[in-house]
Amino acid sequence: MGGEGWRGLRLDVRVPLEDHPLEVRLESQARSVAIVGPSGAGKSTVLRVLAGVETRARGEVVVDGVTWLDPGRGMVVPPWERRVGWVPQDVLLFPHLSVRENLAYAGAPPEEVTATADMLQVSGLMERRPRRLSGGERQRVALGRALLSAPRLLLLDEPFSALDRPLRDQLSATVRRVAAQRSIPLVLVSHDEADTRVLADERWHLRGGTLEPL
Amino acid sequence: MARWSQCQRRSRARGRLAPVLAGGLRPHGSGTRPVVSLSSPIRALQEGGARLSALLVVVVVAFGGPSTVRAQSGGDEILVLAAASLTDVLPRVAEAWRQDGGADVRFSFDATSRLAPQAVQGAPADVFFSADDAWMTWLEDRGVVVPGTERRFLGNSLVVVVPRGATAPAGPADLAKVRRLALAGENVPAGRYAREALEATGVWQAVASHVVRGGSVRGALEWVARGEAGAGIVYGTDALAEPRVSTAFTFPEDTHTPVRYPAAVLTSAPHPELARAFIDFAAGPEARAIFEQAGFLVASGPPPPATPPLVASTPDPISAIRISVLVALLATLAGLPVAVGLGWLMARRSFRGKVLLSTIILAPLVMPPVVTGFLLLSVLGSRSPLGRLLAGLGVPVPFTILGAALAALAVGLPLYVLTVRNAFEAVDPHYEELSWTLGVGPRRTFMRVSLPLAVPGIVAGAVLAFARALGEFGATVVLAGNVEGRTRTIALAIYTLLEAPAARRDTWILVGASVAISLAALVGYEALSRRQRRRLEVHDGR
């Protein structure tokens, strides 16, 4: 759990990407970690490793004292048992479900769905299909869906890329508030330093396939 | 040897058609990878599903549904496998027998050489009428006929026919000048008698280079009737039955083995007593009159009684359409879980033997359907262990509607699986990954995400498989035979009707139905493929 006793992240992982191998060594006690770097550096892959969907990853992942990936035994905790709130860059709302159904996908009770929709200002869109939403609306719905899965860890991949400045500041303030209220640790990936300054306690730089503290 | 007499009868023409090749339709290769996808909602999906199931219910009810299947397997009726040259006459004998207190008779007419292997494979037939002694002996050697039941009372003559109005060759020597000489297949009795006669008259070497082979003797006859061949060697009764040909000359009896039709009860007969009674009746005086009227040579017996009424032996087009739709529906529904399972496996999993599995599934797409049918018959025929087991459970496969559905499924499955596989491949795997991270395991993710997103593509695959099943011919005729009212589908009925030009109208009804259903299915497939792409569409402008 991400309560007071947050025991941090430890990653020691190698991923054989097509063009170059990615070596990720990260150890942090911070409740909010940002990874910055140029696009194509493999930032999203780090989040995929944490989410448990990067099957090529080998090495060790320990989150809050629990081993998720073990060098000897492979994947110990499958993605459906990790309870990470993953908001991928491509947002990926389920196209056949309405906003309400997307928000409730992980099984949250209707009151919580309504409350979260209110907080993220999407309650007027509940019956719409994702195709009929703007980019910013979709990002907020995706964030809401992740929050409504009662995550132990929030993974945000360029979460505000589709928003213009005022909305971006507003939403990053919301994320900060919610993460603090519910004490959910988060890992954030962005090519934009400004985003990371607002949200992250600790920042790492991904360059040439390796991570360094910034 | 009995005394043989000859009579004649009015006409009916026959022909045959080369099996129509199955259309090699390629499923839609949809390579679109949705990024952010927002698309047509679950309501459309539900409506679509409801419409489809309503349609299925209507169709199943309208076409008799499972009761039809049941009616096929029971009841006091016998199945007769008979040489193609008996196509016209035997149903009339059967009708006379039925009116005389006999049972209903169903027939599968084909070249003896094609029927005999079916009998050996354990076709659940009662009686076999061979067009020569050689094939009957072949069957005896394999223990397929009941010893002591064999009767020889029917014979025929061998004649040369030419298209009506054409110059008739005066004798065998003139056959060398004919453009094409049509004979039945090499192993077909009529083809063998013809070869004997040509060799005995010393002209085989001269004519061999321009011989063309029909399957059964009726195929050779049709070629002459259509003028495709300048002359043909057929039975005397065939020449009488076909108004578009005239007889040039008859081969003397001493130039070939006498044409005889031995009949016997099969060891696999579900109704051996009825089978024996039918053969006895066919050898009796009442049947003799019918045979003689049709021009057959019959062993002498008591004088013939009054002629029984004629009975048409042409396929019923409505029955054929019903059977076709029922067979195609059975194949499509039974194939659905198979296609979804295999399609998903091929799209999402990598495993040892994937290439092998894929090859096996796709093989019927490129194999001749008759080969597929033959392999199915080898596995499911009532002489194979599996076939015996199924027959013991009361679900025999060969010569049943189940067999027709299985044949249609096997041949349609490649298109089915390919289309479903494409549908799953078009679904971005990131959706599934995302669903996992939301705490939903792989099985429920499949039901909640992968399957709904692929539904239009899956239905498109079903439509394509349905259309292919409707058009199935080669595998069906081998596994399920061509039994009127039981396994005679549209394609088989057309094939049979082409041997009966009197029924042109029925032929066109069936051809029309076939074309209409196929085109409708393709239009449906296109529409569904488009819907599949739309469903996964990346939204407008990011």
Interface residues (C-beta under 8 A of the other chain):
Chain A: R48 A51 G52 V53 P78 P79 W80 E81 R82 R83 V84 G85 W86 P88 D90 V91 L92 L93 F94 P95 H96 L97 S98 E101 Y105 A106 G107 R129 P130 R131 R132 L133 G135 R138 R145 A146 S149 A162
Chain B: P34 V35 V36 S37 L38 S39 S40 P41 I42 L45 D428 H430 Y431 E433 L434 S435 W436 T437 L438 G439 V440 G441 P442 R448 V449 P452 L453 R535 L536 E537 H539 D540 R542
